[in-house]
Amino acid sequence: MHEIIPVNDLKLIFSRLENRETASLGIYLRVGSRLEPKKIKGIAHFLEHMVFKGSKHYSHRKIKQEIEGRGGFLNAYTSQETTAYYANFLKKNFTKTLDILLDMVKQPLFKPGDIDKERRVILQEIKMYNDLPSARAATLLEGLLWKGHSLGQDVIGQTQSVNKIARSDLDNFRNKYYLPANMVISFCGAISRDDVLRDIKARTDKTRREVDLEISKPESLRGLHIASEKKDLEQSHLCIGLRALPWMSPQRLVLRLINIILGANMSSRLFEELREKKSLCYDISTEVRSYHDSGAFMIHLGLEASKITLALSTILRELTKLKVRQVGPGELSRAKDYLTGQMAMGLEIPQGRMEHFAQSYLNLGKINTFPELKKSIQAVSAGQIKQLAERIFNFDNLCVSCVGNLKEDTEARIRNLLS
């Protein structure tokens, strides 16, 4: 069970989970990289880093000592549309953990010396991802899928933009978006509703300030787009992407089943065909990416550069099969069980439950219970899967990226194959 409770200007998602010694708490903000000004790209991620460097009442050492030093776990992430700060902890430490997280988010210090130090850390992080061929191929693919739009740009930012971020930029960005009206607190654990509500009320207030979350919608994807980078690597990396569904699509569970059938596990079609039968790769995976007004279906694998066109033709053949022939009842039943099982396992632990409720509320404006989700999954038909595959897997509007020891004619061979 869960409740969505207004507390001052924010929303609390409360879920009591009995017979657990640990609890989970997260502070979620409706702000990410797509709301950033281009000249300071990466500021949402930079701000996330700076929040850990110390707040009004807790030094950066004290933050770690009072949570991780007491057996807890503390982390954060920034995506295109969300920034989150969360902790898992012994339930007896709830009040202290809440106090620390809110102090970090509401009253970070932003010491000039810390800003310069963390800037150097982030610049190393950028270099690390640029040196990872799988990450680099994914970055190139996102740039093709949403060319010229903020969704196609790195959440972490670029060296030039991160170097330009000043303390005033951090202050202005936080003051604009880190407001109670833009905040959701999600809690899961064996603590009473009244205790949780009392502690949050005591540490938050009403600002009566609204938040401007106006976003620009990306243009439709048209045509074939290819990006490649030559690097001296033993293994090359290939990514394929097509536009898919936004969060609010009523077909989102159909798409998740397509993802499972094609590449979510070792019994998937692409794994079976490209690894087990053709030995083209060690691993191949698929991913569904959803935003409020857009989405994508993405495929990634590592392989020999000379096998790229063979792998690509094999992948497109498997996608075509899903468009022209309905999934059999046995395969569909297994996919439904897999999706249901993954949801159930996530919801049975405090952290998974806390995260699921927060993301559902942020992206859908509501929280579906597990019985509701299970019923919706079971209701998906083979015909719906075929129909959505026909709609999404349009090879006239396709993006391909590759990084590795590529031949000069790699892009030309890809274009020739797809023509």
ZAVO-932977 format. One record per residue (C-alpha): residue in three letters; y negated, z, x negated. Coordinates in Angstrom, 1 decimal. Layout:
N
(ala (Y Z X))
...
***
This chain:
419
(met (0.0 0.0 0.0))
(his (-3.6 -0.5 -1.0))
(glu (-7.1 0.0 0.2))
(ile (-10.4 -1.8 -0.5))
(ile (-13.1 0.9 -0.4))
(pro (-16.9 0.4 -0.8))
(val (-18.2 3.0 -3.3))
(asn (-22.0 2.8 -3.7))
(asp (-22.6 -0.9 -4.5))
(leu (-19.2 -1.7 -5.9))
(lys (-15.7 -2.1 -4.5))
(leu (-12.7 0.1 -5.3))
(ile (-9.2 -1.2 -4.9))
(phe (-7.0 1.9 -4.7))
(ser (-3.2 1.7 -4.8))
(arg (-1.1 4.8 -5.0))
(leu (2.2 4.4 -6.9))
(glu (4.4 7.4 -6.7))
(asn (6.8 8.9 -9.3))
(arg (4.8 7.5 -12.3))
(glu (3.5 9.6 -15.2))
(thr (1.2 6.7 -16.2))
(ala (-1.7 5.1 -14.3))
(ser (-3.8 2.0 -14.8))
(leu (-7.5 1.4 -14.3))
(gly (-9.6 -1.7 -14.7))
(ile (-13.3 -2.7 -14.3))
(tyr (-13.6 -6.3 -13.4))
(leu (-16.9 -8.3 -13.4))
(arg (-17.5 -11.6 -11.7))
(val (-18.9 -13.2 -14.9))
(gly (-17.4 -15.4 -17.5))
(ser (-18.2 -18.2 -19.9))
(arg (-19.1 -20.8 -17.2))
(leu (-22.3 -18.8 -16.3))
(glu (-23.6 -18.8 -19.9))
(pro (-26.6 -20.8 -21.1))
(lys (-25.4 -23.6 -23.4))
(lys (-27.6 -22.5 -26.4))
(ile (-25.9 -19.1 -26.5))
(lys (-22.4 -20.2 -25.6))
(gly (-19.9 -17.4 -26.2))
(ile (-22.2 -14.6 -25.2))
(ala (-19.9 -13.2 -22.4))
(his (-17.1 -12.8 -25.0))
(phe (-19.6 -11.4 -27.6))
(leu (-20.7 -8.8 -25.1))
(glu (-17.1 -7.9 -24.4))
(his (-16.7 -7.2 -28.1))
(met (-19.9 -5.2 -28.3))
(val (-19.0 -2.9 -25.5))
(phe (-16.2 -1.4 -27.7))
(lys (-18.7 -0.6 -30.6))
(gly (-20.0 2.5 -28.9))
(ser (-21.9 3.7 -25.8))
(lys (-24.4 6.4 -24.9))
(his (-21.8 9.2 -24.9))
(tyr (-18.9 7.8 -26.9))
(ser (-18.8 6.4 -30.4))
(his (-16.4 3.6 -31.1))
(arg (-14.1 6.1 -32.8))
(lys (-14.3 8.5 -29.9))
(ile (-13.5 5.7 -27.4))
(lys (-10.2 4.9 -29.3))
(gln (-9.3 8.6 -30.0))
(glu (-9.7 9.7 -26.3))
(ile (-7.6 6.8 -24.9))
(glu (-5.2 5.4 -27.6))
(gly (-5.1 8.7 -29.5))
(arg (-3.8 10.3 -26.3))
(gly (-1.0 7.8 -25.8))
(gly (-3.0 5.3 -23.7))
(phe (-3.8 1.6 -24.1))
(leu (-7.2 0.0 -24.0))
(asn (-8.1 -3.6 -23.9))
(ala (-10.4 -6.3 -22.4))
(tyr (-10.6 -10.0 -21.9))
(thr (-13.2 -12.7 -21.0))
(ser (-12.2 -15.9 -19.1))
(gln (-14.3 -18.7 -17.6))
(glu (-15.0 -16.6 -14.5))
(thr (-14.1 -13.0 -15.2))
(thr (-14.7 -10.2 -17.7))
(ala (-12.3 -7.2 -17.5))
(tyr (-12.0 -3.9 -19.2))
(tyr (-8.8 -2.0 -18.6))
(ala (-6.7 1.0 -19.7))
(asn (-3.2 2.4 -19.2))
(phe (-2.9 6.1 -19.7))
(leu (-1.2 9.4 -18.7))
(lys (-2.4 10.2 -15.2))
(lys (-3.7 13.6 -16.3))
(asn (-6.3 11.7 -18.4))
(phe (-7.7 9.7 -15.5))
(thr (-11.1 11.4 -15.4))
(lys (-11.8 11.0 -19.1))
(thr (-10.6 7.4 -19.1))
(leu (-12.8 6.5 -16.1))
(asp (-15.8 8.2 -17.8))
(ile (-15.3 6.2 -21.0))
(leu (-14.8 2.8 -19.4))
(leu (-17.9 3.2 -17.2))
(asp (-20.0 4.5 -20.0))
(met (-18.9 1.5 -22.1))
(val (-19.8 -1.0 -19.4))
(lys (-23.0 0.7 -18.2))
(gln (-24.5 2.0 -21.4))
(pro (-23.4 0.1 -24.5))
(leu (-25.6 0.8 -27.6))
(phe (-25.9 -2.7 -29.1))
(lys (-26.9 -1.3 -32.6))
(pro (-28.3 -4.2 -34.7))
(gly (-25.9 -3.4 -37.5))
(asp (-22.9 -3.5 -35.2))
(ile (-24.1 -6.8 -33.7))
(asp (-24.2 -8.4 -37.2))
(lys (-20.8 -7.0 -38.1))
(glu (-19.1 -8.1 -34.8))
(arg (-20.7 -11.6 -35.1))
(arg (-18.8 -12.0 -38.4))
(val (-15.6 -10.8 -36.7))
(ile (-16.0 -13.4 -33.9))
(leu (-16.8 -16.2 -36.4))
(gln (-13.5 -15.4 -38.1))
(glu (-11.8 -15.4 -34.6))
(ile (-13.2 -18.9 -34.0))
(lys (-11.8 -20.1 -37.4))
(met (-8.5 -18.6 -36.6))
(tyr (-8.2 -20.5 -33.3))
(asn (-9.4 -23.7 -34.9))
(asp (-6.7 -23.4 -37.5))
(leu (-4.0 -22.9 -34.9))
(pro (-2.9 -26.4 -34.0))
(ser (-1.5 -25.4 -30.6))
(ala (-4.8 -23.7 -29.7))
(arg (-6.8 -26.6 -31.0))
(ala (-4.8 -29.1 -29.0))
(ala (-5.4 -27.0 -25.8))
(thr (-9.1 -26.8 -26.6))
(leu (-9.3 -30.6 -26.9))
(leu (-7.5 -31.0 -23.6))
(glu (-9.8 -28.7 -21.8))
(gly (-12.8 -30.6 -23.1))
(leu (-11.3 -33.8 -21.7))
(leu (-10.4 -32.3 -18.3))
(trp (-13.9 -31.0 -17.7))
(lys (-16.0 -33.2 -20.0))
(gly (-19.6 -32.2 -20.1))
(his (-19.0 -29.1 -18.0))
(ser (-18.9 -25.4 -19.0))
(leu (-15.2 -25.1 -17.9))
(gly (-14.4 -27.5 -20.7))
(gln (-16.0 -25.4 -23.4))
(asp (-14.5 -22.6 -25.5))
(val (-14.8 -19.2 -23.9))
(ile (-15.2 -17.8 -27.5))
(gly (-18.2 -20.1 -28.2))
(gln (-18.9 -22.2 -31.2))
(thr (-20.1 -21.2 -34.7))
(gln (-23.6 -22.5 -34.0))
(ser (-24.1 -20.9 -30.7))
(val (-22.6 -17.5 -31.7))
(asn (-25.0 -17.4 -34.7))
(lys (-27.9 -17.7 -32.4))
(ile (-27.1 -14.8 -30.1))
(ala (-29.6 -11.9 -30.5))
(arg (-29.7 -8.4 -29.2))
(ser (-32.2 -9.5 -26.5))
(asp (-29.7 -12.1 -25.3))
(leu (-27.0 -9.4 -25.0))
(asp (-29.4 -7.1 -23.1))
(asn (-30.5 -9.8 -20.7))
(phe (-27.0 -11.1 -20.0))
(arg (-25.7 -7.6 -19.3))
(asn (-28.7 -6.6 -17.2))
(lys (-28.2 -9.8 -15.1))
(tyr (-24.4 -9.6 -14.5))
(tyr (-23.2 -6.0 -15.3))
(leu (-24.3 -4.6 -12.0))
(pro (-22.3 -2.6 -9.4))
(ala (-22.7 -5.4 -6.8))
(asn (-20.8 -7.6 -9.2))
(met (-18.1 -5.1 -10.1))
(val (-14.6 -4.3 -8.8))
(ile (-12.7 -1.2 -10.0))
(ser (-9.0 -1.4 -9.6))
(phe (-6.8 1.7 -9.8))
(cys (-3.0 2.2 -9.5))
(gly (-1.2 5.4 -10.1))
(ala (0.0 8.7 -8.7))
(ile (-3.4 10.3 -8.2))
(ser (-4.9 11.2 -4.8))
(arg (-7.3 8.8 -3.1))
(asp (-9.9 11.6 -2.7))
(asp (-9.8 12.5 -6.4))
(val (-10.3 8.9 -7.5))
(leu (-13.1 8.3 -5.0))
(arg (-14.9 11.5 -6.0))
(asp (-14.8 10.7 -9.7))
(ile (-16.1 7.2 -9.2))
(lys (-18.8 8.2 -6.8))
(ala (-20.1 10.8 -9.3))
(arg (-20.3 8.2 -12.1))
(thr (-21.9 5.2 -10.2))
(asp (-25.0 4.7 -8.1))
(lys (-26.7 2.3 -5.8))
(thr (-28.9 -0.2 -7.5))
(arg (-29.5 -2.4 -4.4))
(arg (-29.6 -5.4 -6.8))
(glu (-27.9 -8.7 -5.9))
(val (-26.3 -11.0 -8.5))
(asp (-27.0 -14.7 -8.7))
(leu (-23.6 -16.4 -9.3))
(glu (-24.6 -19.9 -8.6))
(ile (-22.3 -22.4 -10.4))
(ser (-22.3 -26.1 -10.9))
(lys (-19.2 -27.9 -9.6))
(pro (-17.5 -30.2 -12.1))
(glu (-17.3 -33.9 -11.4))
(ser (-14.0 -35.6 -10.4))
(leu (-11.8 -36.8 -13.3))
(arg (-11.5 -40.5 -13.5))
(gly (-9.5 -42.6 -15.9))
(leu (-7.4 -42.0 -19.0))
(his (-8.9 -39.7 -21.7))
(ile (-7.4 -39.1 -25.1))
(ala (-8.5 -36.9 -28.0))
(ser (-6.7 -36.6 -31.4))
(glu (-7.2 -34.8 -34.6))
(lys (-5.4 -35.6 -37.9))
(lys (-4.3 -32.5 -39.8))
(asp (-1.7 -32.0 -42.5))
(leu (0.9 -30.2 -40.6))
(glu (4.7 -30.1 -40.5))
(gln (4.6 -30.0 -36.7))
(ser (2.2 -31.9 -34.4))
(his (1.1 -30.6 -31.0))
(leu (0.8 -32.6 -27.8))
(cys (-1.0 -31.5 -24.6))
(ile (-1.1 -33.3 -21.2))
(gly (-3.4 -32.4 -18.4))
(leu (-4.2 -33.4 -14.8))
(arg (-6.6 -32.0 -12.3))
(ala (-4.9 -29.7 -9.8))
(leu (-6.0 -27.0 -7.3))
(pro (-8.7 -24.4 -7.0))
(trp (-8.0 -20.7 -6.2))
(met (-8.6 -21.0 -2.5))
(ser (-6.2 -23.9 -1.9))
(pro (-3.6 -23.1 0.7))
(gln (-1.1 -25.0 -1.5))
(arg (-1.5 -22.7 -4.5))
(leu (2.1 -21.3 -4.1))
(val (3.5 -24.8 -3.8))
(leu (1.9 -25.6 -7.1))
(arg (3.3 -22.5 -8.7))
(leu (6.8 -23.6 -7.6))
(ile (6.2 -27.0 -9.1))
(asn (5.2 -25.2 -12.4))
(ile (8.5 -23.3 -12.3))
(ile (10.6 -26.3 -11.6))
(leu (9.0 -28.3 -14.4))
(gly (8.3 -25.9 -17.3))
(ala (8.1 -22.2 -16.7))
(asn (11.4 -21.1 -18.1))
(met (14.5 -22.3 -20.0))
(ser (16.2 -23.7 -16.9))
(ser (13.2 -25.9 -16.1))
(arg (13.4 -29.7 -16.1))
(leu (11.2 -30.4 -19.0))
(phe (12.9 -27.8 -21.2))
(glu (16.3 -29.2 -20.3))
(glu (15.3 -32.8 -20.9))
(leu (13.1 -32.6 -24.0))
(arg (14.8 -29.7 -25.9))
(glu (18.4 -29.5 -24.7))
(lys (19.1 -33.2 -24.2))
(lys (16.7 -35.0 -26.6))
(ser (16.0 -32.2 -29.2))
(leu (12.4 -33.3 -29.4))
(cys (10.9 -29.8 -29.5))
(tyr (11.7 -26.2 -30.0))
(asp (9.6 -25.2 -26.9))
(ile (7.8 -26.9 -24.1))
(ser (5.7 -25.1 -21.4))
(thr (3.6 -25.8 -18.4))
(glu (0.6 -23.9 -17.1))
(val (-1.4 -23.8 -13.9))
(arg (-5.1 -23.2 -14.4))
(ser (-7.2 -22.3 -11.3))
(tyr (-10.9 -21.8 -10.8))
(his (-13.1 -21.4 -7.7))
(asp (-13.9 -25.1 -7.5))
(ser (-11.4 -26.8 -9.7))
(gly (-8.0 -26.5 -11.4))
(ala (-5.5 -28.2 -13.7))
(phe (-1.8 -28.6 -14.4))
(met (-1.2 -28.6 -18.2))
(ile (1.8 -29.3 -20.4))
(his (2.2 -28.3 -24.1))
(leu (4.8 -28.8 -26.8))
(gly (5.2 -29.0 -30.6))
(leu (7.1 -31.9 -32.1))
(glu (7.2 -34.5 -34.9))
(ala (4.3 -36.9 -34.8))
(ser (6.6 -39.9 -34.7))
(lys (8.1 -38.6 -31.5))
(ile (4.8 -38.3 -29.5))
(thr (5.1 -41.5 -27.4))
(leu (8.8 -40.8 -26.7))
(ala (8.0 -37.3 -25.6))
(leu (5.1 -38.5 -23.5))
(ser (7.2 -41.2 -21.7))
(thr (9.9 -38.6 -21.1))
(ile (7.5 -36.2 -19.6))
(leu (5.9 -38.8 -17.3))
(arg (9.3 -39.9 -16.2))
(glu (10.1 -36.3 -15.1))
(leu (6.8 -35.9 -13.3))
(thr (7.6 -39.2 -11.5))
(lys (11.0 -37.9 -10.4))
(leu (9.3 -35.0 -8.6))
(lys (7.0 -37.6 -6.8))
(val (9.7 -39.9 -5.6))
(arg (12.7 -37.6 -4.9))
(gln (12.8 -34.3 -3.1))
(val (13.9 -31.2 -4.9))
(gly (17.5 -30.2 -4.0))
(pro (18.1 -27.0 -2.0))
(gly (19.8 -25.2 -4.9))
(glu (17.0 -25.9 -7.4))
(leu (14.3 -25.0 -4.9))
(ser (16.0 -21.7 -4.0))
(arg (16.2 -20.8 -7.7))
(ala (12.5 -21.5 -8.2))
(lys (11.6 -19.4 -5.2))
(asp (13.7 -16.5 -6.5))
(tyr (12.1 -16.8 -9.9))
(leu (8.6 -16.7 -8.5))
(thr (9.4 -13.9 -6.2))
(gly (11.1 -11.9 -9.0))
(gln (8.2 -12.3 -11.4))
(met (5.8 -11.1 -8.7))
(ala (8.1 -8.1 -7.8))
(met (8.5 -7.1 -11.5))
(gly (4.8 -7.2 -12.0))
(leu (4.0 -5.2 -8.9))
(glu (6.5 -2.5 -9.8))
(ile (4.4 -1.2 -12.8))
(pro (0.9 0.3 -12.6))
(gln (-0.7 -2.3 -14.9))
(gly (0.7 -5.3 -13.2))
(arg (-0.2 -4.0 -9.8))
(met (-3.7 -3.1 -10.8))
(glu (-4.3 -6.5 -12.3))
(his (-2.7 -8.4 -9.4))
(phe (-4.8 -6.7 -6.8))
(ala (-8.0 -7.2 -8.8))
(gln (-7.5 -10.9 -9.5))
(ser (-6.4 -11.5 -5.9))
(tyr (-9.5 -9.9 -4.5))
(leu (-11.9 -11.5 -7.0))
(asn (-10.5 -15.0 -6.5))
(leu (-9.3 -15.0 -2.9))
(gly (-11.5 -12.3 -1.3))
(lys (-8.3 -10.6 0.0))
(ile (-5.1 -9.1 -1.2))
(asn (-1.8 -10.4 0.2))
(thr (1.0 -7.8 0.3))
(phe (4.3 -8.5 -1.5))
(pro (6.2 -9.1 1.9))
(glu (3.4 -11.6 2.8))
(leu (3.7 -13.4 -0.5))
(lys (7.5 -13.5 -0.3))
(lys (7.4 -14.9 3.2))
(ser (4.9 -17.6 2.1))
(ile (7.1 -18.6 -0.9))
(gln (10.2 -18.9 1.3))
(ala (8.3 -21.1 3.7))
(val (7.6 -23.8 1.1))
(ser (9.6 -26.9 1.8))
(ala (10.9 -29.6 -0.5))
(gly (8.7 -32.1 1.3))
(gln (5.6 -30.0 0.5))
(ile (6.5 -30.1 -3.2))
(lys (7.0 -33.8 -3.2))
(gln (3.8 -34.4 -1.3))
(leu (1.7 -32.2 -3.7))
(ala (3.4 -33.8 -6.7))
(glu (2.4 -37.3 -5.4))
(arg (-1.2 -36.1 -5.0))
(ile (-1.6 -34.3 -8.4))
(phe (0.5 -36.5 -10.8))
(asn (-1.7 -39.5 -10.7))
(phe (-1.4 -41.1 -14.1))
(asp (-4.5 -43.2 -13.6))
(asn (-6.5 -40.0 -14.1))
(leu (-4.8 -38.3 -17.1))
(cys (-5.8 -36.4 -20.2))
(val (-3.8 -36.3 -23.5))
(ser (-4.6 -34.4 -26.7))
(cys (-2.7 -34.2 -29.9))
(val (-3.2 -32.5 -33.3))
(gly (-1.2 -33.0 -36.4))
(asn (-0.1 -35.5 -39.0))
(leu (-0.9 -38.4 -36.8))
(lys (-0.7 -42.1 -37.6))
(glu (-3.9 -44.2 -37.3))
(asp (-2.6 -46.0 -34.2))
(thr (-1.5 -42.9 -32.3))
(glu (-4.2 -43.2 -29.6))
(ala (-3.6 -46.9 -29.3))
(arg (0.2 -46.3 -28.8))
(ile (-0.5 -43.7 -26.1))
(arg (-2.9 -46.1 -24.3))
(asn (-0.4 -48.9 -24.5))
(leu (2.3 -46.7 -23.1))
(leu (0.2 -45.6 -20.1))
(ser (-1.0 -49.1 -19.4))
***
